[in-house]
Amino acid sequence: MKKIGFTTFSFIFLLLIFACKHKKKEKPASERFFPILSFLRSQVADVDTSMYFIRKVIYVDSTRSDTSYYRREEFKDLASEFLNLPDISTVEYEDRFTEERQYDETMGRAILRYKPVDPDKEEIQSEELLIRPNPPHDEVTSIIINYAKNTKDSSVQKRLLWQANRSFQVTTTRQLPGQKETELTYKVIWNDGELE
């Protein structure tokens, strides 16, 4: 009986050692990617508790658009294109993407740019974060995400733009075999955004 207990203990001990050796060491907070998905979720939560008028504009062509109004309870569904994207700030993605930091003096914005190491293996083709420096509370102003998904039957590309505290826009380009490429753009506006 003692031998079985010792063997079980030894097995668990070896498993713990093996797990510790192969556990990926987490980067310090200063070296991690900006948590874009968490930021977007906080924006959605803000709208969900607000009294904003929410409108969605679908651009039919260069001269026509169609506007609809939505309740705040529907905002999360409207923002699902953003909320369903992979979260590249997690440990799973840290070796699959690179970060580039720069400051654009003409715009007065710090820019964080994330690109995949191997674009053919990732749906996110780029994420770009524009930040207005205002220490100690820098302000995120825009997020731009390019997404692509290719299968043997179709090709879908999305260009997503989130204007913090104001609006977001999604442009989807779809190509089906033997058919003409289609493009759909819509914009969701709240918090005194203007129709364009």
C-alpha positions in Angstrom: 0.0 0.0 0.0 2.8 2.4 0.9 4.5 1.6 -2.4 1.4 2.5 -4.5 1.1 5.9 -2.6 4.8 6.7 -3.2 4.5 5.8 -6.9 1.4 8.0 -7.3 3.2 10.9 -5.5 6.3 10.4 -7.7 4.1 10.5 -10.9 2.4 13.7 -9.9 5.7 15.3 -8.9 7.2 14.4 -12.3 4.1 15.8 -14.1 4.5 19.1 -12.2 8.2 19.4 -13.0 7.5 18.6 -16.7 4.6 21.2 -16.8 6.8 23.9 -15.1 9.6 23.3 -17.6 7.3 23.6 -20.6 5.1 26.4 -19.3 5.6 29.4 -21.5 7.0 32.3 -19.5 4.6 35.2 -19.6 6.1 38.5 -20.7 6.2 41.5 -18.3 3.2 43.9 -18.8 5.4 46.5 -20.5 6.3 44.0 -23.3 2.8 42.6 -23.9 0.6 43.6 -26.9 -2.0 46.2 -26.2 -5.3 44.4 -25.3 -7.4 45.7 -28.2 -10.2 43.2 -27.7 -10.5 44.2 -24.0 -10.6 47.9 -25.0 -13.4 47.2 -27.5 -15.4 45.3 -24.9 -15.1 48.2 -22.5 -16.4 50.5 -25.3 -19.4 48.2 -25.9 -20.1 48.1 -22.2 -20.0 52.0 -22.1 -22.6 52.2 -24.9 -24.7 49.5 -23.3 -25.1 51.7 -20.2 -25.5 55.0 -22.1 -28.4 57.0 -23.5 -26.8 57.4 -27.0 -28.8 57.3 -30.2 -27.4 54.5 -32.3 -27.7 54.5 -36.0 -26.4 52.2 -38.7 -25.7 53.5 -42.2 -25.4 51.0 -45.0 -23.7 52.5 -48.1 -25.5 51.1 -51.1 -23.3 53.0 -53.6 -21.5 56.3 -53.9 -24.7 58.3 -54.0 -27.1 56.2 -51.8 -27.2 55.1 -48.2 -29.8 53.5 -45.9 -30.0 54.5 -42.3 -31.6 52.4 -39.4 -31.8 53.2 -35.7 -31.1 50.6 -33.0 -31.6 50.2 -29.2 -28.5 50.1 -27.0 -29.3 46.5 -26.2 -28.6 45.7 -29.8 -25.2 47.4 -29.9 -23.3 44.3 -28.9 -24.7 42.4 -31.9 -23.8 45.3 -34.1 -20.2 45.3 -32.9 -19.8 41.5 -33.2 -17.5 41.8 -36.2 -15.0 43.3 -33.8 -15.8 41.2 -30.7 -15.4 37.9 -32.5 -11.9 38.6 -33.8 -9.0 36.6 -32.3 -7.4 38.3 -29.3 -3.7 38.6 -30.4 -2.7 40.0 -27.0 -3.0 36.5 -25.4 0.1 34.3 -24.8 -1.1 32.1 -27.7 -0.3 34.8 -30.2 2.7 36.5 -28.8 5.2 34.6 -31.0 2.9 34.8 -34.1 2.8 38.6 -34.3 5.3 41.4 -34.2 4.8 44.9 -32.7 6.1 48.1 -34.3 5.9 51.4 -32.4 6.3 54.8 -33.9 5.2 58.4 -33.3 3.6 60.5 -36.2 4.3 64.1 -35.5 1.8 65.4 -38.2 -1.1 63.5 -36.6 0.2 63.9 -33.0 -0.4 60.2 -32.5 1.6 57.2 -31.2 1.0 54.2 -33.4 1.2 50.6 -32.4 1.2 48.2 -35.4 0.8 44.5 -35.1 1.6 42.2 -38.1 1.6 38.4 -38.4 5.0 36.6 -38.7 3.4 34.3 -41.3 0.4 36.2 -42.9 -0.7 33.0 -44.8 -1.5 31.3 -41.4 -3.4 34.1 -39.8 -6.8 35.7 -40.3 -5.7 39.0 -38.8 -3.4 40.6 -41.4 -2.8 43.8 -39.3 -4.0 45.7 -36.3 -3.1 49.3 -35.9 -3.8 51.4 -32.7 -3.6 55.2 -32.7 -3.1 56.8 -29.4 -3.2 60.5 -28.5 -0.4 61.0 -25.9 -1.8 62.8 -22.8 0.2 61.6 -19.8 -0.7 60.2 -17.4 -3.8 59.0 -19.3 -3.1 58.5 -23.0 -6.2 58.2 -25.1 -6.9 55.6 -27.8 -8.4 57.4 -30.7 -8.7 54.8 -33.5 -8.2 51.1 -34.1 -7.8 49.7 -37.7 -7.9 46.0 -38.3 -7.4 44.1 -41.6 -8.8 40.6 -41.7 -8.7 38.0 -44.5 -10.2 34.5 -44.7 -9.6 32.4 -47.8 -11.2 29.0 -48.4 -11.4 26.9 -51.6 -14.9 28.4 -52.2 -14.5 32.0 -51.3 -12.3 34.9 -50.3 -13.4 37.4 -47.6 -11.5 40.5 -46.7 -12.6 43.0 -44.0 -11.4 46.4 -43.2 -12.5 47.5 -39.7 -12.2 50.9 -38.2 -13.2 51.8 -34.7 -13.2 55.5 -33.8 -13.1 55.5 -30.0 -16.3 56.8 -28.3 -17.9 57.7 -31.6 -18.3 55.1 -34.4 -17.1 52.1 -36.2 -17.1 51.0 -39.8 -16.8 47.7 -41.5 -16.1 47.1 -45.2 -16.4 43.5 -46.4 -15.1 42.4 -49.8 -16.2 39.0 -50.9 -15.1 36.9 -53.9 -17.0 33.7 -54.8 -15.7 31.4 -57.6 -16.9 32.6 -61.1 -18.7 35.6 -59.6 -18.0 39.3 -59.5 -16.4 40.7 -56.4 -18.9 42.3 -54.0 -18.3 45.0 -51.4 -20.5 46.1 -48.5 -19.7 49.0 -46.2 -21.7 50.0 -43.1 -21.0 52.4 -40.3 -22.5 52.5 -36.8 -22.5 55.9 -35.1 -23.2 57.0 -31.6 -22.2 59.8 -29.2 -22.7 62.8 -31.6 -21.0 61.2 -34.6 -21.9 62.7 -37.9 -23.4 60.9 -40.9 -21.0 61.0 -43.8 
